């Protein structure tokens, strides 16, 4: 039921506890609401209590994955809930108070005039995410004054850093005209609340922040109305907005027990991290590279988002790319007919790997090995498919990369340093026209060991169950001449596999 503590069964409803604590009637009514979401994305700040989320707002974890919450959700802001990010009424039991600290950083907007841009900054609402100082230290200085030297970097880099600021403390002007709309993404972002790891709630997409009466919560001078960061550690000096105190009080989310190793997607930092990577690649490196710029000159405006979702799904994240764009065939279609050469492929891989470092993705050897191996493998596959100007197969499965494939699909390619060893040849016996096609006698021998190894990252060509499950996709690639990659099958072999596919389909009906 909406309004009840999430994940608890032995406490009264949050609304009942709010009544006992003296919360305003309007807030209790909001907690009691069960008619579904309202039309306006909104966060209501309960005095000395939680944030109440209503309306069409996507609430996501730090990986960018959606959280399953009630239409009216209560989010913890005292930092003491046992079921974070949900409220369990710990704020009532602990006597949480949300007054601002008189000693907080003053609400003052500073101006740094540069050669190309003027940068505005209000330290009073900075949440100390490090997204500016870590990535552009020549402009934003964490340990010296002034904080901003607006001529210390390239204009595009400064604009990127300003737009990525989660607190809304930064803005910029060109020719003395503030570009507030551009800083706020021109209102293009969907209303979203991201629960950052061990940090604040990051709101984007013009989510209203109101008090218990419905009046807008006062914001600092020059602050963005499209994005902000709300405290959830309970110690901010500028409640309800984050002031970075989570760093000093060692605030952390409950440890999640993991029975399995984290996926590469999780280890990388999820969709937000992968999007930083792809944006840096397509915004910084591609336009200035003479080999790559012509290839991507006509890409769609949301291409970085699409590639980030592709990488996320490949590395074990949600199937958002397949759900939105149709999966593998769509990605192959992006490369068809482009005629990529090896020099372009090598530069592509090199700059993607450099972008991963610049975007702050993990730098441990295991992740770098896994990430680099996929980029090397995937870019080679793109080259192969770019040479064929035809419709891609409709049923090819998505590749899935995990730690076991960190060196690439086993045996997918033969090392130039390896001695030539003849592959064991299995006799191919084709069935007569009126003879049933048998897997072990007629179909499995068609696939060589090298064919099997090249596809082990998604399925086993020597497994009858796997081959049956993916038979339509395999048949499409056989007919298109793209499988196996070193030469097309004879027509009579393809006809045998097609007959076996039809037999398998009929037997399952």
C-alpha positions as CSV (number, residue, x, y, z in Angstrom):
1,X,0.0,0.0,0.0
2,X,1.3,3.5,-0.9
3,X,2.4,5.4,2.2
4,X,3.5,2.3,4.2
5,X,7.1,1.9,5.1
6,X,8.8,0.0,2.3
7,X,10.2,-3.4,3.4
8,X,8.7,-3.3,6.9
9,X,5.9,-5.3,8.4
10,X,6.0,-4.6,12.1
11,X,5.5,-0.8,12.1
12,X,2.4,1.3,11.7
13,X,2.0,3.1,8.3
14,X,4.3,6.0,7.7
15,X,1.2,8.3,7.6
16,X,0.0,7.0,11.1
17,X,3.5,7.7,12.5
18,X,3.4,11.1,10.8
19,X,0.2,12.0,12.6
20,X,1.7,10.9,15.9
21,X,4.8,13.1,15.2
22,X,2.7,16.1,14.3
23,X,3.3,16.3,10.6
24,X,1.1,18.7,8.7
25,X,-2.3,17.4,7.5
26,X,-1.5,18.1,3.9
27,X,1.6,15.9,4.1
28,X,-0.3,13.0,5.8
29,X,-2.9,13.3,3.0
30,X,-0.2,12.9,0.5
31,X,1.1,9.8,2.2
32,X,-2.5,8.4,2.2
33,X,-2.9,9.0,-1.5
34,X,-3.6,5.7,-3.3
35,X,-5.1,6.9,-6.6
36,X,-1.8,6.7,-8.5
37,X,0.6,9.3,-9.7
38,X,-0.2,12.9,-10.3
39,X,0.4,14.7,-13.5
40,X,3.3,16.8,-12.2
41,X,6.7,15.2,-11.2
42,X,7.2,16.5,-7.7
43,X,9.2,16.0,-4.5
44,X,7.5,17.2,-1.4
45,X,9.9,18.0,1.5
46,X,8.2,16.9,4.7
47,X,9.3,19.0,7.7
48,X,11.7,16.9,9.8
49,X,10.6,13.9,7.6
50,X,11.1,12.2,4.3
51,X,10.8,13.3,0.7
52,X,7.5,12.3,-0.9
53,X,7.8,11.5,-4.6
54,X,4.7,11.8,-6.8
55,X,4.0,12.1,-10.4
56,X,5.8,10.6,-13.5
57,X,9.3,10.5,-12.1
58,X,11.8,7.7,-12.9
59,X,13.6,6.7,-9.7
60,X,16.9,4.9,-10.5
61,X,19.8,3.4,-8.6
62,X,23.3,4.6,-9.2
63,X,23.7,2.2,-12.1
64,X,20.8,3.8,-13.9
65,X,18.5,0.9,-13.3
66,X,14.9,1.6,-12.3
67,X,13.7,1.0,-8.7
68,X,10.3,-0.5,-8.1
69,X,8.5,2.0,-5.9
70,X,4.9,2.8,-5.1
71,X,3.2,5.6,-7.1
72,X,3.5,7.7,-4.0
73,X,6.9,6.9,-2.5
74,X,8.6,8.1,0.7
75,X,12.4,8.4,0.4
76,X,14.7,8.6,3.4
77,X,16.5,11.9,4.0
78,X,17.7,11.4,7.7
79,X,20.2,8.8,6.6
80,X,19.2,6.3,9.2
81,X,16.6,4.2,7.4
82,X,17.3,0.4,7.3
83,X,15.7,0.1,3.9
84,X,17.4,2.9,2.0
85,X,16.4,4.7,-0.2
86,X,12.9,4.1,1.2
87,X,11.8,5.7,4.5
88,X,11.1,3.4,7.4
89,X,10.2,6.3,9.8
90,X,13.6,6.4,11.4
91,X,13.4,10.2,11.1
92,X,10.5,10.1,13.6
93,X,12.2,7.7,16.0
94,X,15.6,9.6,15.9
95,X,14.2,13.1,16.2
96,X,15.6,14.3,12.9
97,X,15.7,18.0,12.4
98,X,16.0,19.7,9.0
99,X,17.0,23.2,9.9
100,X,19.8,24.9,7.9
101,X,23.2,25.4,9.6
102,X,23.9,29.1,10.2
103,X,27.6,28.3,9.5
104,X,26.9,26.9,6.0
105,X,28.8,28.2,2.9
106,X,27.2,31.5,2.0
107,X,24.7,31.8,-0.8
108,X,26.8,33.9,-3.2
109,X,27.2,33.6,-6.9
110,X,30.7,34.3,-8.2
111,X,31.7,35.2,-11.7
112,X,34.8,34.1,-13.6
113,X,35.4,35.9,-16.9
114,X,37.3,34.0,-19.5
115,X,38.5,34.5,-23.0
116,X,35.6,32.7,-24.6
117,X,33.2,32.0,-21.7
118,X,32.1,33.5,-18.4
119,X,31.5,30.9,-15.8
120,X,29.0,31.4,-12.9
121,X,29.4,29.4,-9.7
122,X,27.6,29.3,-6.3
123,X,29.7,27.4,-3.8
124,X,26.7,27.6,-1.4
125,X,24.9,24.7,-3.2
126,X,27.9,22.7,-4.4
127,X,27.5,19.0,-3.5
128,X,31.2,18.1,-4.1
129,X,30.7,15.4,-6.7
130,X,34.1,16.1,-8.2
131,X,32.6,15.9,-11.7
132,X,34.2,19.2,-12.6
133,X,37.4,19.2,-10.6
134,X,38.4,15.6,-11.4
135,X,37.8,15.9,-15.1
136,X,38.9,19.5,-15.8
137,X,41.3,20.5,-13.0
138,X,42.9,23.2,-15.2
139,X,39.6,25.2,-14.9
140,X,38.0,24.0,-11.6
141,X,40.3,23.9,-8.6
142,X,39.5,21.8,-5.5
143,X,42.3,23.2,-3.2
144,X,43.0,26.7,-4.4
145,X,41.3,30.0,-5.0
146,X,39.8,31.2,-7.2
147,X,37.7,28.1,-7.7
148,X,37.3,28.8,-11.4
149,X,39.8,30.0,-14.0
150,X,37.6,30.3,-17.0
151,X,40.4,30.6,-19.5
152,X,42.1,27.4,-18.3
153,X,40.5,25.0,-20.8
154,X,38.8,24.5,-24.1
155,X,35.3,26.0,-24.4
156,X,33.6,22.7,-25.2
157,X,35.2,21.0,-22.2
158,X,34.1,23.8,-19.9
159,X,30.5,23.6,-21.3
160,X,30.5,19.9,-20.8
161,X,31.6,20.2,-17.2
162,X,29.1,22.9,-16.4
163,X,26.2,20.9,-17.9
164,X,27.2,17.8,-16.0
165,X,27.2,19.6,-12.6
166,X,24.5,17.7,-10.6
167,X,23.9,20.4,-8.0
168,X,22.9,23.3,-10.4
169,X,25.7,25.4,-8.9
170,X,27.3,26.1,-12.3
171,X,26.3,28.1,-15.4
172,X,28.0,30.0,-18.2
173,X,27.5,32.9,-20.5
174,X,28.6,33.7,-24.0
175,X,28.9,37.4,-25.1
176,X,27.5,38.4,-21.7
177,X,24.3,36.4,-22.3
178,X,23.7,33.5,-19.8
179,X,23.0,30.2,-21.6
180,X,20.7,28.9,-18.9
181,X,18.6,26.9,-21.3
182,X,21.6,25.1,-22.7
183,X,23.0,24.4,-19.2
184,X,19.6,22.9,-18.4
185,X,19.6,20.7,-21.5
186,X,16.8,22.8,-23.1
187,X,14.3,20.9,-21.0
188,X,15.0,17.7,-23.0
189,X,15.7,15.3,-20.0
190,X,13.0,13.1,-18.6
191,X,12.1,13.7,-14.9
192,X,14.5,11.4,-13.0
193,X,15.8,10.9,-9.5
194,X,19.1,9.0,-9.4
195,X,20.1,7.6,-6.0
196,X,23.8,8.2,-6.2
197,X,26.1,5.7,-4.5
198,X,26.7,6.7,-0.9
199,X,25.6,10.2,-1.9
200,X,22.6,12.5,-2.6
201,X,19.5,12.2,-4.7
202,X,20.3,13.8,-8.1
203,X,17.2,15.3,-9.7
204,X,17.1,16.1,-13.4
205,X,14.3,16.9,-15.8
206,X,12.6,19.8,-13.9
207,X,11.2,17.8,-11.0
208,X,9.4,20.3,-8.7
209,X,10.8,20.5,-5.1
210,X,8.1,21.9,-2.8
211,X,7.3,22.3,0.9
212,X,4.4,20.7,2.7
213,X,2.1,23.5,1.5
214,X,3.0,23.0,-2.2
215,X,5.1,26.1,-2.4
216,X,8.4,25.9,-4.2
217,X,11.4,25.4,-1.9
218,X,13.6,28.5,-2.1
219,X,16.8,27.9,-4.2
220,X,20.1,29.6,-4.1
221,X,21.1,32.5,-6.3
222,X,21.5,31.4,-9.9
223,X,20.6,27.8,-9.1
224,X,19.2,25.6,-11.9
225,X,15.5,24.8,-11.7
226,X,16.1,21.8,-14.0
227,X,18.5,19.8,-11.8
228,X,19.6,19.8,-8.2
229,X,21.0,17.4,-5.5
230,X,19.0,16.7,-2.4
231,X,20.6,15.5,0.9
232,X,20.0,11.9,2.0
233,X,22.7,11.5,4.7
234,X,20.8,13.8,7.1
235,X,23.9,16.0,7.8
236,X,23.7,18.7,5.0
237,X,24.3,22.2,6.2
238,X,21.9,23.4,3.5
239,X,18.9,21.1,3.8
240,X,17.1,20.0,1.8
241,X,19.9,20.5,-0.7
242,X,23.2,18.5,-0.4
243,X,26.3,20.4,0.8
244,X,28.7,17.5,0.5
245,X,28.6,16.5,4.1
246,X,28.1,12.8,3.1
247,X,31.9,12.7,2.4
248,X,32.8,13.9,6.0
249,X,30.3,11.7,7.9
250,X,31.3,8.6,5.9
251,X,27.7,8.1,4.8
252,X,27.2,4.8,3.0
253,X,24.3,2.6,1.7
254,X,23.8,-0.8,3.3
255,X,26.2,-3.4,1.9
256,X,24.5,-5.6,-0.6
257,X,25.3,-9.3,-0.2
258,X,26.4,-10.7,-3.5
259,X,26.4,-14.4,-4.1
260,X,28.0,-13.8,-7.5
261,X,30.7,-11.6,-8.9
262,X,29.5,-8.2,-10.0
263,X,28.9,-7.9,-13.8
264,X,31.2,-5.8,-15.9
265,X,28.3,-3.3,-16.2
266,X,28.1,-3.0,-12.4
267,X,31.8,-2.7,-12.0
268,X,32.0,0.0,-14.6
269,X,29.5,2.2,-12.8
270,X,26.4,1.4,-14.9
271,X,24.7,3.5,-17.5
272,X,25.8,6.9,-16.2
273,X,29.5,5.9,-16.4
274,X,29.1,4.4,-19.9
275,X,27.3,7.5,-21.1
276,X,30.1,9.7,-19.8
277,X,32.4,7.5,-21.8
278,X,30.5,7.7,-25.1
279,X,29.8,11.4,-24.8
280,X,33.5,12.0,-24.4
281,X,34.3,9.8,-27.4
282,X,31.8,11.4,-29.8
283,X,32.0,15.0,-28.5
284,X,35.8,15.3,-27.9
285,X,37.8,12.8,-29.9
286,X,35.7,11.9,-33.0
287,X,35.3,15.5,-34.3
288,X,39.0,16.3,-34.3
289,X,40.2,13.0,-35.8
290,X,40.6,12.9,-39.5
291,X,40.0,9.2,-39.8
292,X,36.8,9.0,-37.7
293,X,35.1,12.4,-38.2
294,X,33.8,11.5,-41.7
295,X,32.4,8.2,-40.4
296,X,30.2,9.8,-37.8
297,X,29.4,13.1,-39.4
298,X,25.8,12.0,-40.0
299,X,25.1,10.2,-36.8
300,X,21.9,10.8,-34.9
301,X,21.9,13.3,-32.0
302,X,21.2,10.5,-29.5
303,X,24.0,8.2,-30.8
304,X,26.1,8.4,-27.6
305,X,23.1,7.3,-25.6
306,X,22.4,4.4,-27.9
307,X,26.0,3.2,-27.8
308,X,26.0,3.5,-24.0
309,X,22.9,1.3,-23.7
310,X,24.5,-1.2,-26.2
311,X,27.6,-1.4,-24.0
312,X,25.5,-1.7,-20.9
313,X,23.5,-4.7,-22.3
314,X,26.7,-6.4,-23.7
315,X,28.4,-6.1,-20.3
316,X,25.5,-7.6,-18.3
317,X,23.1,-4.7,-17.7
318,X,19.4,-4.3,-18.6
319,X,18.2,-5.1,-22.1
320,X,17.4,-1.5,-22.9
321,X,19.1,-1.5,-26.2
322,X,17.2,-4.6,-27.4
323,X,14.0,-3.3,-26.0
324,X,14.4,0.2,-27.6
325,X,16.1,-0.5,-30.9
326,X,15.8,-4.2,-31.7
327,X,19.2,-5.5,-30.6
328,X,22.0,-6.9,-32.7
329,X,20.5,-6.3,-36.2
330,X,20.1,-2.6,-35.5
331,X,23.7,-2.2,-34.4
332,X,25.0,-4.1,-37.4
333,X,22.9,-1.9,-39.7
334,X,24.8,1.1,-38.3
335,X,28.0,-0.2,-39.9
336,X,26.7,-1.8,-43.1
337,X,28.2,-0.3,-46.2
338,X,30.5,2.1,-44.4
339,X,33.6,0.2,-45.6
340,X,35.6,0.5,-42.4
341,X,39.3,-0.2,-42.8
342,X,41.8,-1.5,-40.3
343,X,43.4,1.9,-39.7
344,X,40.0,3.4,-38.8
345,X,39.1,0.4,-36.6
346,X,42.4,0.6,-34.6
347,X,41.9,4.4,-34.1
348,X,38.3,3.8,-33.0
349,X,39.4,1.2,-30.4
350,X,42.3,3.3,-29.2
351,X,40.1,6.4,-28.6
352,X,37.3,4.5,-27.0
353,X,39.8,3.0,-24.5
354,X,41.3,6.5,-23.9
355,X,37.7,7.8,-23.3
356,X,37.1,5.2,-20.7
357,X,40.1,6.4,-18.7
358,X,39.1,10.1,-19.1
359,X,35.5,9.3,-18.0
360,X,36.8,7.9,-14.8
361,X,35.8,4.2,-15.4
362,X,37.7,1.7,-13.2
363,X,41.4,1.4,-13.8
364,X,42.0,-2.0,-12.4
365,X,43.7,-4.5,-14.6
366,X,40.8,-6.9,-14.7
367,X,38.3,-4.3,-15.9
368,X,40.6,-2.8,-18.4
369,X,41.3,-6.3,-19.8
370,X,37.6,-7.1,-20.1
371,X,36.7,-3.7,-21.6
372,X,39.6,-3.6,-24.0
373,X,39.0,-7.1,-25.2
374,X,35.4,-6.4,-26.1
375,X,36.3,-3.1,-27.9
376,X,38.9,-5.0,-29.9
377,X,36.6,-7.8,-30.7
378,X,33.5,-5.7,-31.4
379,X,35.4,-3.2,-33.6
380,X,36.7,-6.1,-35.7
381,X,33.2,-7.4,-36.1
382,X,32.0,-4.0,-37.1
383,X,34.7,-3.9,-39.9
384,X,33.5,-7.3,-41.2
385,X,29.9,-6.2,-41.3
386,X,30.8,-2.8,-42.8
387,X,32.0,-4.5,-45.9
388,X,28.6,-6.0,-46.8
389,X,25.9,-3.7,-48.0
390,X,22.9,-5.9,-47.3
391,X,20.1,-6.3,-44.8
392,X,21.5,-7.8,-41.5
393,X,19.9,-10.9,-40.0
394,X,16.8,-10.3,-37.9
395,X,17.3,-12.8,-35.1
396,X,21.0,-12.6,-34.2
397,X,21.4,-12.7,-30.4
398,X,23.1,-9.9,-28.5
399,X,26.7,-10.6,-27.5
400,X,27.2,-10.9,-23.8
401,X,30.6,-10.2,-22.3
402,X,31.6,-11.3,-18.8
403,X,34.8,-11.8,-16.9
404,X,35.3,-15.3,-18.5
405,X,35.4,-13.8,-21.9
406,X,37.8,-11.0,-20.9
407,X,40.4,-12.2,-23.4
408,X,37.7,-12.4,-26.2
409,X,35.7,-15.3,-27.4
410,X,38.1,-18.3,-26.9
411,X,39.7,-19.2,-30.2
412,X,37.5,-16.7,-32.1
413,X,40.6,-15.6,-34.1
414,X,43.8,-17.5,-34.8
415,X,47.0,-15.8,-33.6
416,X,49.5,-15.0,-36.3
417,X,52.2,-16.3,-34.0
418,X,50.6,-19.7,-33.5
419,X,51.9,-22.6,-35.6
420,X,49.7,-23.9,-38.3
421,X,47.9,-27.0,-37.1
422,X,45.5,-28.9,-39.3
423,X,42.0,-29.0,-37.9
424,X,40.6,-32.4,-37.5
425,X,38.2,-33.0,-40.4
426,X,34.8,-34.6,-39.7
427,X,33.2,-36.2,-42.7
428,X,30.0,-34.4,-43.9
429,X,27.3,-36.8,-45.0
430,X,24.2,-35.1,-46.5
431,X,20.9,-36.9,-46.1
432,X,18.9,-38.1,-49.1
433,X,15.9,-36.0,-50.2
434,X,13.4,-38.2,-48.5
435,X,15.5,-39.0,-45.4
436,X,14.9,-37.1,-42.1
437,X,17.7,-34.8,-41.2
438,X,19.5,-35.9,-38.0
439,X,21.4,-33.6,-35.8
440,X,24.4,-35.8,-35.0
441,X,24.8,-37.3,-38.4
442,X,24.0,-34.5,-40.8
443,X,24.0,-31.1,-39.0
444,X,26.6,-31.0,-36.3
445,X,29.4,-32.1,-38.7
446,X,28.7,-29.0,-40.8
447,X,30.2,-26.8,-38.1
448,X,33.9,-26.8,-37.6
449,X,35.7,-26.4,-34.4
450,X,36.7,-22.8,-35.4
451,X,33.1,-22.0,-36.2
452,X,32.1,-23.2,-32.7
453,X,34.8,-21.3,-30.9
454,X,33.9,-18.0,-32.8
455,X,30.3,-18.2,-31.4
456,X,30.9,-19.5,-27.9
457,X,30.4,-16.0,-26.5
458,X,26.6,-16.4,-27.1
459,X,25.9,-20.1,-27.8
460,X,27.4,-23.4,-28.6
461,X,27.1,-24.5,-32.2
462,X,27.8,-28.1,-31.2
463,X,24.8,-28.1,-28.8
464,X,21.6,-29.3,-30.4
465,X,19.5,-27.3,-27.9
466,X,21.5,-24.1,-28.6
467,X,21.4,-24.6,-32.3
468,X,17.7,-25.2,-32.3
469,X,17.0,-22.2,-30.1
470,X,19.0,-19.9,-32.5
471,X,18.3,-21.7,-35.7
472,X,16.4,-18.8,-37.5
473,X,19.3,-16.4,-36.8
474,X,21.9,-19.0,-37.9
475,X,20.0,-19.7,-41.1
476,X,19.8,-16.0,-41.9
477,X,23.5,-15.5,-41.5
478,X,24.2,-18.7,-43.6
479,X,22.0,-17.4,-46.4
480,X,23.5,-14.0,-46.2
481,X,27.0,-15.4,-46.5
482,X,28.2,-13.8,-43.2
483,X,28.5,-17.1,-41.3
484,X,31.1,-18.6,-41.2
485,X,33.1,-15.4,-41.7
486,X,35.9,-17.1,-43.8
487,X,33.6,-18.3,-46.6
488,X,30.0,-19.1,-47.4
489,X,28.6,-22.6,-47.2
490,X,27.6,-24.5,-50.4
491,X,23.9,-24.2,-51.2
492,X,23.3,-27.9,-50.5
493,X,24.6,-27.5,-46.9
494,X,22.3,-24.5,-46.3
495,X,19.4,-26.5,-47.7
496,X,20.1,-29.3,-45.2
497,X,20.3,-26.9,-42.3
498,X,17.0,-25.3,-43.5
499,X,15.3,-28.7,-43.6
500,X,16.5,-29.5,-40.0
501,X,15.2,-26.1,-38.9
502,X,11.8,-26.8,-40.4
503,X,11.7,-30.3,-38.8
504,X,12.6,-28.8,-35.4
505,X,9.9,-26.1,-35.7
506,X,7.3,-28.7,-36.6
507,X,8.2,-31.1,-33.8
508,X,7.9,-28.4,-31.2
509,X,4.3,-27.4,-32.3
